[in-house]
């Protein structure tokens, strides 16, 4: 057998309390809204009836109070839920804003340090690469070219000249200038005159499409683009 270790005597008491409130609440609400006189007239009108009419009207009056209690309870629950959600949303927004602010402050404060560190790293790597290149050139000079050059400086000047020549060969602009046969310094008019002279005998309108004409046109276009000669 199951035994109930505890009874709940509060149920009838709660029911009686709600019933009494149902009859009292309309009067309180009317007093709060300034309709005490109208409520008093309504109650007096109800009590003038007798029998079933009196009981029905009194129950309707209590039902109106009960509806007010239920409505107030629903309004309180809804307000509590909305307030809870608002508090949670504000708290989450404040947490995200604080995190974003902290990240922004960290970025602003650490930017000078990171910039200095990057500069130091770049300088270190560039100096290390330059030192390794010099060591390799020194070794190369001592092992293979010491008989061909009177000093390491002479060998270094020759090496740099070779590098400059290789860079000029791989530079598309320099290749275009060499193809056009232009000097190191030239003007826009020099380019126009040189292009007209070279293209005159091999223009596609005269001899048909050919590779040299296409190279000259591409070289002229590249030089104009690099020099901003639209």
GULUMTI-741314 format. One record per residue: residue number from 1; residue in one letter; x, y, z of N, C-alpha, C in turn. Coordinates in pm, whole numbers, plus 32768, in hexadecimal, padded with zeros to 4 digits. Atoms other than C-alpha are relative to their C-alpha. Layout:
<pts>
> NUM:A:X:Y:Z:X:Y:Z:X:Y:Z
...
</pts>
This chain:
<pts>
> 1:X:8053:7F88:8000:8000:8000:8000:8057:807D:8000
> 2:X:7FB8:7F82:8003:8071:815E:7FB9:7FCC:805A:806F
> 3:X:8025:7FA2:7F97:8071:8257:80D2:8029:808D:7FD6
> 4:X:7FDD:7F75:8016:8067:83CE:80B2:8039:8036:8081
> 5:X:7FBD:7FD1:7F87:8162:8456:81A9:7FDB:808E:8022
> 6:X:801F:7F73:7FE6:80DF:85B8:8186:7F7E:8024:7FBA
> 7:X:807B:7FD0:803C:7F8D:8650:8149:8011:8091:7FD8
> 8:X:7FFA:7F77:8031:7F4C:8797:809C:7F81:8049:8028
> 9:X:8079:7FBB:7FD3:7E51:885C:816B:7FF0:8089:7FC2
> 10:X:8008:7F79:8036:7E9E:8999:80AC:7FA4:800C:7F8A
> 11:X:8055:7FF8:8076:7DC5:893E:7F83:7F7C:8044:8019
> 12:X:807F:7FBA:7FE5:7C6F:899B:8018:8012:8090:802B
> 13:X:7FE6:7F76:7FD3:7D02:8ACD:80C0:801E:805A:7F89
> 14:X:7FE0:7FB2:8078:7D92:8B40:7F75:7F84:801B:7FAD
> 15:X:807A:7FEF:804D:7C46:8B07:7EC7:7FA5:806B:803E
> 16:X:8053:7F9B:7FBB:7B8C:8BD1:7FD0:803C:808B:7FED
> 17:X:7FBF:7F7E:8011:7C92:8CE7:7FB6:7FEB:8038:7F75
> 18:X:8016:7FD0:8089:7C71:8CF9:7E3D:7F70:802B:7FEC
> 19:X:808D:7FDB:800C:7AF6:8CFF:7E5A:7FE5:8089:803D
> 20:X:8012:7F7E:7FC0:7B00:8E20:7F51:803F:8070:7FAD
> 21:X:7FBF:7F9A:8053:7BF9:8EDC:7E76:7FAF:801D:7F83
> 22:X:8050:7FEB:8078:7B17:8EA8:7D4B:7F8F:8063:8018
> 23:X:806B:7FA1:7FE0:7A05:8F6B:7DFE:8036:8087:802E
> 24:X:7FC8:7F81:7FD1:7AF3:9075:7E88:8049:804D:7F94
> 25:X:7FAD:7FBE:8067:7BC8:90BB:7D58:7FB2:8063:7FAD
> 26:X:8046:7F99:804F:7AB8:9168:7C88:7FF1:8084:8048
> 27:X:800A:7F84:7FB5:7A84:9263:7DA0:8085:8048:8007
> 28:X:7F7C:7FBF:7FFD:7BFC:92A2:7DBC:8023:8041:7F7B
> 29:X:7FE1:7FCB:8085:7C21:92CE:7C47:7FAC:807B:7FE3
> 30:X:8057:7F8C:8017:7AF6:93B7:7C38:8030:8078:8050
> 31:X:7FCE:7F91:7FAE:7B86:9485:7D57:8080:8039:7FC4
> 32:X:7F83:7FD0:803D:7CD8:9495:7CA9:7FE6:8050:7F82
> 33:X:8020:7FBA:807D:7C35:9508:7B64:7FA1:8075:8016
> 34:X:805A:7F90:7FE5:7B4F:9600:7C0F:7F6E:7FE2:7FE6
> 35:X:808C:8025:8019:7A0B:953D:7BDF:7FC2:7FC0:807C
> 36:X:8034:803A:7F84:79BD:94F5:7D4B:7F68:800F:8009
> 37:X:8091:7FE8:7FFA:7862:958F:7D31:7FB6:7FA0:7FA4
> 38:X:8041:805B:805E:780B:94C3:7BFF:8002:7F71:8034
> 39:X:7FF8:8087:7FC8:7887:9384:7CA6:7F9D:7FEF:8074
> 40:X:805F:8007:7F90:77B9:93D4:7DDF:7F70:7FF3:7FCE
> 41:X:8086:800B:8039:7681:9404:7D09:7FE8:7F76:7FC5
> 42:X:800E:8086:8039:76C4:92B9:7C58:7FE9:7F99:806D
> 43:X:8011:805E:7F91:76E8:91FF:7DA0:7F76:8010:803E
> 44:X:8086:7FE7:7FC8:75AD:92A3:7E28:7F95:7FC7:7FA5
> 45:X:8061:8037:8060:74F2:9243:7CEA:7FFA:7F69:8006
> 46:X:7FFD:8092:7FF5:7565:90D9:7D10:7FB6:7FD2:807D
> 47:X:803D:802B:7F83:74F6:90C5:7E78:7F69:801C:8004
> 48:X:808F:7FE9:8006:739E:9146:7E1D:7FB5:7F87:7FC8
> 49:X:8041:8075:8038:735A:9003:7D62:7FF6:7F93:806A
> 50:X:8014:806F:7FA4:72EC:8EC9:7E0C:7FFE:7F7C:7FB4
> 51:X:8008:8085:803A:72FE:8D57:7DD0:806E:7FE4:7F9C
> 52:X:7FA0:802A:8066:73A6:8CCD:7C97:8043:8078:7FBE
> 53:X:7FC5:7F89:8040:73DB:8E25:7C01:8071:8039:8054
> 54:X:7F98:7FCC:7FA7:74A0:8E98:7D2F:807C:7FA8:7FFB
> 55:X:7F8C:805C:8002:757C:8D61:7D2F:804A:800A:7F7B
> 56:X:7FC0:7FF9:8084:75BA:8D78:7BB8:804F:8081:7FEF
> 57:X:7FBA:7F80:800D:7614:8EEA:7BC0:807A:8006:805B
> 58:X:7F8D:8001:7FA6:76F4:8EB6:7CEF:8071:7FA9:7FCB
> 59:X:7F99:8056:803C:77A6:8D99:7C43:8042:8045:7F89
> 60:X:7FC4:7FB5:8070:77D5:8E70:7B0D:805E:806C:8032
> 61:X:7FA8:7F9A:7FC4:7863:8F83:7BE8:8083:7FC1:802F
> 62:X:7F87:8046:7FD4:7955:8E8B:7C89:8052:7FCB:7F8B
> 63:X:7FB7:802F:8077:79A8:8DF9:7B32:8050:8070:7FC0
> 64:X:7FB5:7F8D:8035:7A09:8F54:7ABB:807D:801C:8052
> 65:X:7F89:7FEE:7FAD:7AF1:8F77:7BE6:8066:7F94:7FE9
> 66:X:7FA3:806E:801A:7B85:8E1F:7BA3:804B:8015:7F7C
> 67:X:7FBF:7FE3:8081:7BC7:8E80:7A38:8069:806C:8010
> 68:X:7F9C:7F98:7FE7:7C75:8FB7:7AB3:807D:7FC8:8043
> 69:X:7F8E:803E:7FBC:7D4F:8EE5:7B9C:8054:7FB1:7F9E
> 70:X:7FB7:8050:8063:7DA8:8DF3:7A82:804A:805A:7F9D
> 71:X:7FBD:7FA3:805C:7DEF:8F14:7997:807A:8041:803F
> 72:X:7F8E:7FC3:7FBB:7ECE:8FBA:7A9A:8073:7F9B:800E
> 73:X:7F98:8067:7FF6:7F84:8E6F:7AD2:8048:7FE9:7F7C
> 74:X:7FC3:8011:8086:7FBA:8E41:795B:8059:8077:7FDD
> 75:X:7FAF:7F88:801E:8033:8FA8:793B:8083:7FFE:804E
> 76:X:7F85:8006:7FAF:8129:8F74:7A59:8060:7F99:7FC7
> 77:X:7FAA:8067:803A:81AA:8E30:79BD:8042:802E:7F7F
> 78:X:7FCA:7FCE:807F:81D0:8ED1:7867:806A:806B:801A
> 79:X:7F9E:7F98:7FE1:827D:8FFF:78FE:8080:7FC4:8038
> 80:X:7F89:8041:7FC7:8365:8F1A:79C1:8053:7FBE:7F92
> 81:X:7FB6:8041:806E:83BE:8E52:7889:8047:8066:7FA8
> 82:X:7FC3:7F99:8054:83F9:8F8B:77BC:8076:8041:8048
> 83:X:7F94:7FC2:7FB4:84C8:9026:78D0:8078:7FA2:800B
> 84:X:7F92:8061:7FF7:8593:8EE6:78F8:804C:7FF8:7F7E
> 85:X:7FBC:8004:8082:85D7:8ED1:7784:804F:8080:7FE5
> 86:X:7FB9:7F80:8014:8632:9042:777D:8081:8005:8051
> 87:X:7F88:8000:7FAC:8722:9018:789F:806A:7FA5:7FC6
> 88:X:7F9F:805D:803C:87C3:8EE8:77FA:803D:803B:7F82
> 89:X:7FCB:7FC4:807A:87DF:8F9F:76AD:8061:8071:801E
> 90:X:7FA7:7F92:7FDB:8874:90D1:7753:8083:7FCB:8038
> 91:X:7F87:803A:7FC6:8965:8FF9:7818:805A:7FC6:7F94
> 92:X:7FB0:8039:806C:89D2:8F3B:76E0:803C:806D:7FA8
> 93:X:7FCA:7F91:8050:89F1:9080:761C:8071:8048:8047
> 94:X:7F94:7FBF:7FB5:8ABE:911B:7732:807E:7FAA:8001
> 95:X:7F8B:8059:8002:8B9D:8FE7:773C:8046:8006:7F79
> 96:X:7FC1:7FF7:8085:8BD2:8FF2:75C2:8043:8087:7FEC
> 97:X:7FC4:7F7B:800F:8C0F:916A:75CE:8081:800B:8050
> 98:X:7F86:7FF9:7FB0:8D0B:9141:76E6:8071:7FB1:7FC0
> 99:X:7F99:8051:8044:8DC0:902E:7628:8035:804C:7F87
> 100:X:7FD3:7FB4:8076:8DC6:9100:74EA:8054:8078:8029
> 101:X:7FB2:7F8D:7FD0:8E40:922E:75AE:8089:7FD6:802F
> 102:X:7F7F:8032:7FD1:8F4F:9160:7653:805A:7FDB:7F8A
> 103:X:7FB1:8023:8076:8FBF:90D8:7501:8032:807C:7FB8
> 104:X:7FD6:7F83:8041:8FC2:9236:746D:806F:8045:804E
> 105:X:7F98:7FC3:7FAE:908A:92BD:7591:8083:7FB4:7FF6
> 106:X:7F86:8051:800E:917C:919B:7579:8043:8019:7F7A
> 107:X:7FC7:7FE6:8085:91A6:91D8:7405:8044:8088:7FFD
> 108:X:7FC6:7F7A:8001:91E2:934B:7439:807E:8008:8055
> 109:X:7F8D:7FFA:7FA7:92D1:9317:755A:8075:7FAB:7FCE
> 110:X:7F94:8059:802D:9390:91F9:74BB:8033:8023:7F75
> 111:X:7FD3:7FDE:8087:93A8:9299:7363:808E:8038:7FFB
> 112:X:7F75:7FCF:8007:94E5:9363:73AD:8066:7F91:801B
> 113:X:7FA2:806C:7FE0:9589:9232:7449:800E:7FA0:7F8A
> 114:X:7FFB:805C:8072:9528:9150:7326:8048:803F:7F8A
> 115:X:7FBB:7FBC:806E:95A0:9256:722E:8097:8000:8014
> 116:X:7F70:8000:7FE2:96F1:9274:72DB:803A:7F74:7FF0
> 117:X:7FD0:808A:800C:9711:90FA:72F0:800D:7FD8:7F6D
> 118:X:7FFA:8021:808F:96C0:90D6:717D:8076:8046:7FBD
> 119:X:7F8D:7FB9:803A:97BF:91E1:7123:8084:7FBF:8028
> 120:X:7F85:8042:7FD2:98C7:9139:71F9:8013:7F7B:7FB8
> 121:X:7FF6:807F:8047:9878:8FE8:715B:802B:8014:7F70
> 122:X:7FDB:7FE6:808B:988A:907B:6FFC:8092:8028:7FF5
> 123:X:7F74:7FD7:8003:99D3:9124:7047:805D:7F8A:801A
> 124:X:7FAC:8073:7FDF:9A5C:8FE8:70E3:800A:7F9F:7F8B
> 125:X:7FFF:805D:8071:99F4:8F0D:6FBE:804D:803A:7F8A
> 126:X:7FB9:7FC3:8072:9A72:9006:6EBC:8097:8003:8019
> 127:X:7F70:7FFE:7FE0:9BC0:902F:6F6F:803B:7F74:7FFF
> 128:X:7FCF:808A:8002:9BDE:8EB8:6F9D:8011:7FCF:7F71
> 129:X:7FF5:8028:808D:9B96:8E7F:6E2B:8076:8045:7FBD
> 130:X:7F90:7FB7:803A:9C90:8F8E:6DCC:8086:7FC7:8031
> 131:X:7F84:8039:7FC9:9D98:8EFB:6EB4:801D:7F79:7FC2
> 132:X:7FEB:8082:8040:9D64:8D9E:6E23:802B:8010:7F70
> 133:X:7FD8:7FE9:808A:9D7B:8E29:6CC3:8092:802C:7FF8
> 134:X:7F74:7FD4:7FFF:9EC1:8ED9:6D17:805F:7F8E:8020
> 135:X:7FAD:8074:7FDF:9F4D:8D9E:6DB7:800D:7FA2:7F88
> 136:X:7FFC:8059:8075:9EEE:8CD3:6C84:8055:803D:7F90
> 137:X:7FAF:7FBF:8067:9F86:8DD5:6B99:8094:7FFE:8026
> 138:X:7F75:8007:7FD4:A0C4:8DDF:6C6A:803A:7F74:7FE9
> 139:X:7FD0:8089:8016:A0DD:8C65:6C5E:8014:7FE4:7F6C
> 140:X:7FF6:8015:8090:A09B:8C64:6AE8:807A:8046:7FC6
> 141:X:7F8B:7FB5:8030:A1A6:8D6D:6AAE:8081:7FB8:8028
> 142:X:7F85:8040:7FD0:A2AA:8CB9:6B80:8019:7F7A:7FBD
> 143:X:7FEE:8086:8036:A26C:8B62:6AE8:800D:7FFE:7F68
> 144:X:8005:800D:8091:A230:8BB1:6978:802F:807B:7FB4
> 145:X:7FE6:7F87:804E:A26D:8D1E:6916:8070:8056:8038
> 146:X:7F94:7FAF:7FC8:A392:8D95:69E5:806E:801C:7F9A
> 147:X:7F99:7FEB:8066:A478:8D6D:68B5:7FD1:805E:7F91
> 148:X:8035:7FAF:806E:A38E:8E2C:67C9:7FEC:8092:8026
> 149:X:8017:7F77:7FD4:A359:8F66:689B:806B:8027:8065
> 150:X:7F94:7FD7:7FA5:A45E:9034:6956:7FD4:800A:8092
> 151:X:8030:7FF2:7F77:A37F:905F:6A89:7F6F:7FD1:8008
> 152:X:808B:802A:7FEA:A238:8FF6:6B21:7FA0:806D:7FD5
> 153:X:8056:7F91:8029:A1A8:9151:6ADD:7FEA:8000:7F69
> 154:X:800E:8007:8091:A1EE:912E:696A:7FA3:7F8F:7FD7
> 155:X:8059:8070:801A:A145:8FDB:6969:7F6F:8022:8024
> 156:X:8086:7FDA:7FD6:A01A:906E:6A26:7FBF:8061:7F9D
> 157:X:8037:7FA4:8064:9FF3:918A:6929:7FD6:7FB3:7F83
> 158:X:8023:8050:8075:9FF8:908D:680E:7F82:7FAE:801A
> 159:X:8075:8051:7FDE:9EFA:8FB5:68C1:7F80:8055:7FFF
> 160:X:8074:7FA8:8000:9E0F:90DB:68F6:7FDA:802C:7F73
> 161:X:801E:7FDD:808B:9E2E:913F:6788:7FB8:7F8F:7FB9
> 162:X:8044:8074:803C:9DCC:8FDD:6721:7F6F:7FF6:8032
> 163:X:8087:8004:7FCA:9CA1:8FEA:680A:7FA7:806B:7FC0
> 164:X:804D:7F94:803F:9C32:9139:6778:7FDB:7FDC:7F71
> 165:X:801C:8028:808A:9C4F:90AE:6618:7F94:7F94:7FFB
> 166:X:8067:8068:7FFD:9B84:8F7A:6672:7F77:803A:8021
> 167:X:807F:7FC2:7FDC:9A7B:9053:6714:7FC7:804F:7F8C
> 168:X:802E:7FB5:8074:9A6A:9130:65E0:7FC7:7FA3:7F96
> 169:X:8032:805F:8062:9A3C:8FFC:6507:7F77:7FCA:8026
> 170:X:8080:8038:7FD2:991E:8F7B:65DB:7F95:806B:8013
> 171:X:8063:7F96:7FF1:9873:90D1:65F5:7FB7:8014:7F7C
> 172:X:804A:7FF1:807E:975B:90E3:64F1:8010:808B:7FC3
> 173:X:7FF0:7F79:8035:9783:925C:64D2:8086:800E:7FBA
> 174:X:7F7C:7FF6:803F:98F6:9241:648A:8005:7FAE:7F80
> 175:X:8005:804F:807A:98B4:912C:6391:7FB8:804A:7F91
> 176:X:8048:7FB2:8064:97B7:920A:62E2:8055:8072:7FCA
> 177:X:7FA8:7F93:802B:98AD:932D:62DB:806D:7FCC:7FA4
> 178:X:7F98:803A:8055:99BE:924B:624D:7FC8:7FD7:7F79
> 179:X:803C:8027:807F:98D0:91C4:6145:7FE8:8078:7FA7
> 180:X:8018:7F88:8050:9877:9324:60D8:8081:8047:7FDC
> 181:X:7F81:7FC0:801D:99E8:9387:60D3:8009:808E:8036
> 182:X:8001:7F7A:7FC5:99B0:94B3:61B6:8073:8011:8061
> 183:X:7F96:7FE8:7F9C:9ABC:9558:628D:7FC9:7FF4:808E
> 184:X:802C:800A:7F75:9AB1:9552:6409:7F9C:806E:8024
> 185:X:805D:7F92:7FE8:9A05:96A5:640F:7FC2:8029:7F7B
> 186:X:8048:7FDC:807C:98FD:96F7:630A:7F7E:8042:8026
> 187:X:807E:7FB9:7FEA:97C4:97C9:62E7:7F8F:7FB7:7FB9
> 188:X:8075:803B:8041:9669:977A:6271:8008:800E:7F69
> 189:X:7FF1:7FEC:8090:96B2:980F:611E:8068:7FA1:7FC6
> 190:X:7F9B:8060:802F:97EB:9736:6101:7FC1:7F76:7FED
> 191:X:8042:8082:800B:9715:9604:6141:7FA5:7FFA:7F86
> 192:X:805B:7FFE:8072:9612:966D:603E:804D:7FF6:7F7C
> 193:X:7FB3:8002:807C:9717:96B2:5F31:8043:7F79:7FE9
> 194:X:7FBE:8082:800D:97D1:956D:5F78:7F9B:7F93:7FDB
> 195:X:8065:8065:801E:9692:94A2:5F6F:7FD0:800D:7F6F
> 196:X:802A:7FEC:808B:9623:9540:5E24:8068:7FCD:7F9F
> 197:X:7F93:802C:805A:9775:94FB:5D8A:8007:7F67:7FF9
> 198:X:7FF2:8092:7FFE:9781:938F:5DF8:7F87:7FBA:7FC4
> 199:X:8079:8044:802C:9619:933A:5DA7:7FDE:801D:7F6E
> 200:X:8024:7FD7:8088:9616:93E4:5C52:800D:7F8F:7F9D
> 201:X:7FEA:8068:8066:96A6:92BE:5B92:7FBF:7F7B:8020
> 202:X:8037:8083:7FDB:9602:91A3:5C53:7F72:800B:8036
> 203:X:8088:7FEE:7FCE:94A7:922D:5C9A:7FA5:7F92:7FCB
> 204:X:8059:806C:802E:939C:911C:5C89:7FA9:8026:7F8A
> 205:X:8052:7FD7:8073:92D3:91EC:5B90:804C:7FF1:7F7D
> 206:X:7FAE:8009:8079:93F7:91D2:5A9A:8031:7F73:7FE5
> 207:X:7FC5:8085:8017:9498:907E:5ACF:7FAF:7F92:8044
> 208:X:804F:8065:7FBB:938C:8FD0:5B9C:802F:7FED:808F
> 209:X:7FDA:8018:7F75:9394:8F5D:5D02:8086:7FB9:800B
> 210:X:7F7E:803D:7FEC:94F2:8F09:5D7A:802A:8013:8091
> 211:X:7FD7:7FFF:7F74:95A0:8EC6:5EC4:804B:807C:8029
> 212:X:7FB2:7F8B:7FDC:968F:8FEF:5EBB:7FA6:807A:8014
> 213:X:805C:7F90:7FF1:9576:90EA:5E88:7FB3:7FF4:8083
> 214:X:8047:8014:7F81:94B7:9051:5FAC:8059:8020:8076
> 215:X:7FA2:7FE2:7F94:95F0:906B:6085:8015:8096:800E
> 216:X:7FED:7F70:7FFB:9625:91D7:6027:7F86:8047:803B
> 217:X:807A:7FC2:7FCB:94BA:9231:606F:7FF4:7FE7:8096
> 218:X:8007:801F:7F71:94C5:917C:61BF:8068:804F:804F
> 219:X:7F97:7FB4:7FBC:9611:9226:6219:7FD8:8093:800C
> 220:X:802C:7F74:7FFB:9586:937F:61BD:7F91:8013:8068
> 221:X:806D:7FF7:7F9D:944C:933E:628D:8036:7FF6:808F
> 222:X:7FC9:8011:7F7B:9517:92C7:63B8:804B:807C:802E
> 223:X:7FB4:7F89:7FDB:95FD:93F5:63B2:7FA2:8074:8020
> 224:X:8061:7F95:7FE6:94D5:94E4:639C:7FB9:7FEC:8086
> 225:X:8042:801B:7F7F:942D:9438:64C3:805D:801B:8074
> 226:X:7FA1:7FEB:7F93:9567:943B:659A:8021:8095:8012
> 227:X:7FDE:7F71:7FF9:95AF:95A8:6547:7F84:8058:8015
> 228:X:807D:7FB5:7FF3:943F:960C:656E:7FEC:8060:7F8D
> 229:X:8015:7FB2:807A:9438:9689:640A:7F84:7FCA:7FB9
> 230:X:807C:8034:8038:92CC:9645:63BA:7FEA:8038:7F75
</pts>
